[in-house]
Amino acid sequence: MKQKFFFCTTLLLLFSSHCKIAVSQSQPTGQVDVLSTSSTEKKLDDPTKSVKNSSSNNKNFERPLFEGKAGISIFTEDTYSGTVGANKPQNSYARGYILGNLYFTQDFYLSTNIRFQSSSGDSTVGNYFFDDGSAFIADLTLRYDADNYSLVGGHASINYSLSRDYMAGLWGKSFAKKEYGVDGMMVLGGSYKFNTAKFGNHALSVTAFMVDNTSLSNTFGGTRDPTPLSIGGPANTGKFNNFAFALDGLNIKAIPKFRYQIATVRLTTESLYNSATNSQVSSQYLANEQRYVAAGMFNKLDIGFGVKLSPLLEYNRVINSNGIDGYNKSYYVGSLLFGYKQWNLGLSSTVWDADWSTLSSQIRRLIPSNNYISDRWNQMQVAIGYSFENGIKATIAYKKENQYIGTTSQTVGVNLKYDLPFSF
């Protein structure tokens, strides 16, 4: 299997050495849920400005213009623990994505993010980079983005949490997405922008949403079907009776590199199917899930000697998690990302707790994470990456987490990723 790894790596290096196109830095993640952001930074400005600023008038939009990028990520990881049963053999697998915007006018466009899996290695025991194929849609929305307001409708994620886009570490963003991200929703929403010279740029966004039960939530080429309405759970109501509010800000004159977000999400729970007992959960144990987040970060602070630092702090509070009354969680996130020329070093840590000891035995049986035995867990990560001139980024990382009964698992991972921007 090692020969297959070096063979795939050599092909990728040879291919990229002939590509002279400028590329953005990659963002590998432990579960390789590839996002549209970079591992070292995500531009804080409006992502549509690159096209808008390059267009002097509407003549450039006499026909649709597509701008996007494609990426592929090859990953190998090995997890081991003090408990033999928690150890996992080495796995190797591949992920990729194609994302971009199809512009009809300068303000009106179709946003797409299609992610594909070219290997089943992360869900099976084996070292296969290219042995299977499936794909799913992460974003397919119509957007109208004017100077002072924006509108959106379609299949998308909810604007909630900065750590899911900026958290350092090879598994940082995928961990945030899994624990408290709000994805796979059918959304209708918009935002209003407040642009002031002295006090910065701010946007207040409001979104109504529900779990997407259409074919857009399907996995094509895989076994996952569209999310059934019958299983219930938070936001799976078949109605736009779930709401999200967020206030984002940046470019404040006194602290120009600072960005913040204050947001809340309400996920209505009308029913819940317990797959462990094959029965509906009694309504007396159900409650609407409510999430709150407060986050702040600095983008590329110059700390001397050519070193840039991007620190992030975030607090997440989840009340009635999974739609279960009284099951509450808190997440405390800290992240440091250092950059020096083509090198970067990422450090992150997450501590999360739950009111586990206060819950009744009846409610505990309803919670999927029934292996938890304490009220507090933690995860730590460190990653070192290097971006080559040909566009490939290589990352090696280490993760340690204390989560399940009698285990402190440790994971070592290596990632190679290549991004290719394009437009036509």
C-alpha angles and dihedrals in degrees: 000000000000088000090055090051094052091043092055091044092051092051091051093049093048092049095048094046088070094049113092095175116124110248136191120244115268133248112213116186131194094244088033094233091161115216129193092249132093125249092233100038145344113217109253094210126088106290092220094062094085089068096036094051092049092055118079094186143353092275088088088063099054084114129025115280121208121200122176147110140244127215142184127200126195115197139186123182139171123198124195135170144180087258113069093212091059094055118107125203118241113285129196124189145146137235135180146170146202116207138163149115127274105209120208091172133354090273105027119069147143114245118208136182116174118179124195137195116213095179140040092209096112092058097040135042108264149082106253122139096180116020107113141020139220138142141197136189116248095175134013110156142144111232135188112195115185125172096266104023143020137204130203137184132171142048111341150121123272120253097251131132130011094219092069088064104030110025112127125232132069092269097029103103095039090051091052091047093051096046104042111354118123105219141154095042134147103229142191115183152117145197138222120218126217111198116187127167096222105030098040135235120312135176130198112202130190124189135182113199150154136195108284108246094175129098089271087080092054126109108232113218091011137085101255114109126199112291107272118232089218095072091062119189131144113341092355093118104116088237136089092247096121120091140196129191125187137175114199128181142176143150093059107172096227092048104021097173094051125106129181142182132196113182145156133195128197116201114189116221114202098158141355131203116210106215092190092062097024091232141107116262114244113255091236089073096047131093138160113272116236125192130192130185136183116184139166135180142171119226116225103330112196105235095171140269090059093298119138122200128200110187123185134189125185139172121199125187121190118189120194091005115208088010092289115138113246097006101126132172138188127200124199113193130189125177136176123188119187123192129192118172104300094346129089135182121198127195125179140163134187127193117187132177139185135199088248099141092054096054123101120244090248092059094043090061089058095055115095092212093065093146091076112109103175139044096245137050135169144200130198130189140183125184134179119199139181127196115211123213091246091062101259118128122201122198134181119190146174128210131188123186137173107205118119136055112298095344139117101181123200126196132192117196139182123197136187118189137176127193124194118190118203142168138187 
